[in-house]
């Protein structure tokens, strides 16, 4: 049912004169800056849009554990292992917060995971690229989690209450992740010539995929206009991408690393950098399932789900046993 809702959700902004009285009252609440709570009336398209966005966000957190988890046993020091392990655990927690927020909209976690495994729900394209060296783990923390923070700080002001509140805690933890990544990059960039080459190589490969994380250009984004009208999003893809570039380039310069964009330059008029757009044909190819690691990521997630069935069944049996005496009273 929810897959059908997501598939048929409107992507255009309905003119006020075409709204029902309930829809107008709902839009008035949004315009006044009120938060929408789970038991409040909401349009079906609003609910479907949230399910799609929160579900994809939750899937991204969970799939995002895979490229980093691969490096826990190979981290260069015990301290780095412990930090990376804590970070991967955080990502699992973020997925939990977000799946729980989605459940308040009437969709179950199992439904969302089934949609992911069937390829009918997406996750962030960045996690379909490999982590080839330890420097990639630094670049993920600095660039990928840095991009996530730019997006998620804005989502703290989203109109749906449970999503907004989940973002507050997630952003606090993401700031730790970004610092962890930048710490690795500092160690590499200010280390041996070989370490600096590894850091530069990681930036060269992950810069444009990081820019893709904000989604397609506004002119090609079918959901942005309605999401902005409902304040599910409070900034457009292009605005967030520009903010990320503006804050990241000075950090890159401090590290003594070069941006792989030869046409990057400061623009005094807009007080921001002009930069080359990513190859959007690559972006759409990756989200269609043709990225370097799409098949591996999905196989790993399905395998983990199937092999973890006995844990879920055990926990449910324990919960039923614990609840039985209370029900008998």
N, C-alpha and C positions, 0 to 999 in steps of 0.2 A: 504493500500500500504506500509506504513512504518513498519507495523508489519511484513509483508513479507520480507522487506529488512533486518530487524533485525534478523529474523529467518534464513535467508539464507546467512548472511554475513560470509565470509571466516574467519577461525580462524588460518590459517597458514600463514607464511611469504612467499610471492611470490619471487622466485629468480629473480635477476635483469635481467637475460637473457630472462625471460618469460614476463617481463613487456612491455607494449606498450611504445611508445615514450613519450606520455603524462604522463604516470605513472612514467617513469624515471625522467622527468623534475620535477614532483611533489616531488619525493623522494629526489632529489638533493636539493630542497628548504628546506625540512624537515631537511636533514643532515646539511645544512648550518645554521640552527637555526632560519629560518624565520617563522613568524606567518602566518597561513592560515586564510584568511578572508572570509566572507560569499559568496561574488561574485566570488571568485577564483575557478578555476577548481579543483575538488577533486575526487578521486575514489569513486564509490558507496559504497564500503566496509568501507572506512574511514568515510563517512557520516553516514552509518548505525551504526558503532561502537560508534560514538559520540552521536547519538540519544539514543542508548541504555544506555550509561554511564551517560550522562547528565540527561536523563529522570529518571533513577534510583536514581541519586543524588537528583534531585528535589523532587521526591516522598518521599525520606528519610527525607528531611527537613520538609515536610508537615506532614507526619505520625509521625515524632518525636515530634510534638507538643502535641500529645495525652497523653503519659504517664506523661508529666510534667504539662499539663493543668489541669489534674485531681487533682493536689496538690495546685493550686493557692488559693482556698478558705480555704485550710487546713494548709497553711504555718504558722509557729509559731508566727511571728510578722508582723506588717503592712509593715515594711521595706522589709522583706523577700518576702511578697506578691507582692510588687511593683517591686522588682528585678526580680522575677520569671515571672511576667506578661510581663516585658520588654523583657526578654529572649525568651518567647514564641512568642512574636510579631516579634522578630528578625528572628526566624525560618521561619515564614510566609514570611518575606522579602527575605530570602535566596531562598525559593522555587520560588518566583517571579523572582529573578535574573536568576535562572537556567532554568525555563520554557521559559523565554525570550531568553536566549542563545540558547536553543533547537529550538525555532521558527526560528532563523536565518538559520537553516538547512532545512527549508521547512516543518516541522511538526508542527501541531497546538497543542496548550495546551489541547484542548478538546480531541484530538486523544490520547495524552499521558495519560490523566486521564482515558479515557475509557479503555486503555490497562491495567492500574493499577487495575481498578475495576473488570476487567474480569480475573485478575490473570495472565495476559500475560506479565506483566512487574513487576519487583521486587523492593523492597526497603531494606534498611539495616536490617539484621536479628536481631540486638540488640533491635529494637523497638517491637519485639514480646515477650519480657519478661516483667513481671509486675513490677510496682514500689510499694512496699509493705509498706515502711516507709519513713519518711522525709529524712533519711540518704541516701536512694536510689536516691533522687534528687541531693544530694551532689555528690554521686558516678557517676551519669550520667554526671554532669558538669565536674568533674575531669577526669574520665576515658573515657567516651564516647566522649565528646567534645575534650578531650586531644588527643584521637586517631584520631578524625576527623581533628584536626589541623595538626598532623603529615602527614596525607594523603593530605590535601588541600594546605599546604605550598608547597609541591612538585607540585601540580596541577597549581600553579601560573606560572609554566614554561611549561605548556602543549602547544602543537603546534597550537591549535585552538584559535585564538585571543579572541572572545567573552567569551569563557569558562575561559581562562586565566585571563581576566580582571575582570570577576565576582568573581573569587577566591580571588583577592586582597582585595576587600571590605569584603567578607565573612570571611576571615581569621582574619581581625581586630576585627570583632564582636565575632568570636569564641574564641578569646583570652580572652575577657570579660567573656564569658560563662565558660571557664575553671577556671578562677580565682574565679568566683562566686561559682562553685562547690567545689573548694578546700577550700574556706572560710567556707562553711558549714561543710566540713569534719574536718577542724581544730577545729571548735566549738564543734563538736561531740566527736572527739578523745581526746580533752583536757578537756572534760566536766565530767559529772558524770560517774561512772562505767557502768550504764545502757546505757547512750549515746554512750560510747565507744564500748559496745557490739553491738549496732545497727549499728555503723559505720563498725565494723569488719564483721558483717553479710552481709551488703551491698557489701563489697569488695569480700567476699567469693562467693556470687551469681553472681556478674557481671564481675569478672576478666576474665574468659574464654570467655563469650560472647563479651567482649571488644576486646580480641585478634582476635576473628572471624571477626571483622569489616573490616579487611584488605583483606578479601577474602581467598580462599583456598590456600594451599601451591603452590609454583610456578610450581611444577611438575604436579599438578592437574588443573592448571588454563588454560583454553582453549584460553583465549583472551590475556594473558600477552605478548607473544612473538610479535604478530603483533602490539599491542598497544605500546610496547616499540620501535619497528622499526619506527612507525609513530610519536613517541614522544607524543602520547596522554597521556601515562604514562611515567614518567621519573625515576621511581624507582619501583622495583618489590614488590609484596605482602610481601614476606619474609623479604626483606630489611626494609620496613616500619614497619613491626611488631617488628623486632629486635630494631629498633630505639625507638619505643614506650616503649618497656620493659626497655631499658637502661635508659630512662629519667624518668620513672615512679617509679621504685623501690626505688631510693633514696628519692623521695617524700613520699612514703609509709613508709619508715623507719623513716623519720622525724616525721610522725604522730604517730609512735609507733604501727602501724598496721602490721599484718603479711600477706605476700603473700600466697594465698591458694595452691601454688605449692610447695610441699615438696622437690622437686629436683632442685629448683632454686639455682644457684650458679654463682659466678663471674668467668669468663674465661679470664685469663691474656693474653693468646695468641691472642684472637680475640678482646680483650678490650671491652667485652660485656658479658651479662648474658647468660648462658645456661638455657633454660626453657622448660617445658613440653608443647607440642603442645595441642591445644584444641581437644576435641572429634569431629572430622570432620563429623562423621556420624550424630551427633546431629545438626551440622551446616546445612548439606544438608537436613535433615528432616525438620528443621525450614523453610528454604527457599522454600521447597515444600508445605508449608502451615500448618505444623503440630506442630508449636510452641505453647507455653502456651496462647498467646494472638492473634494469627493470625486472627482468626474469628472475635474477638471483634474489632480489629483495622480496618479491612476492612469494617465491618458493620458500624462502626462510620464514616468512610470516605465517604461511599456511602450515608449514611443518611445526612451528612452535605452537600454533593453535591446536593442531591435532594431537601433538605429544603432551600438551598440557591439559587434555580433557579429563584425565583422572584426578588432577588437582582440583579442577572446578567441581567435578562430581563429589569429591570428598568434602569440600567446603560446604556445598549445598546440603549434603547428608548431615553434616555436623550442625548446620543451622536449623534444619528441620528437627533434629533430635533435641536441640537446645530449646526450641520453641514449643515442643510438644507438652512439657509439664505446665508451662504458662497457659496454654490453651485449655488444659484440663481443669484449671482452677475456676 
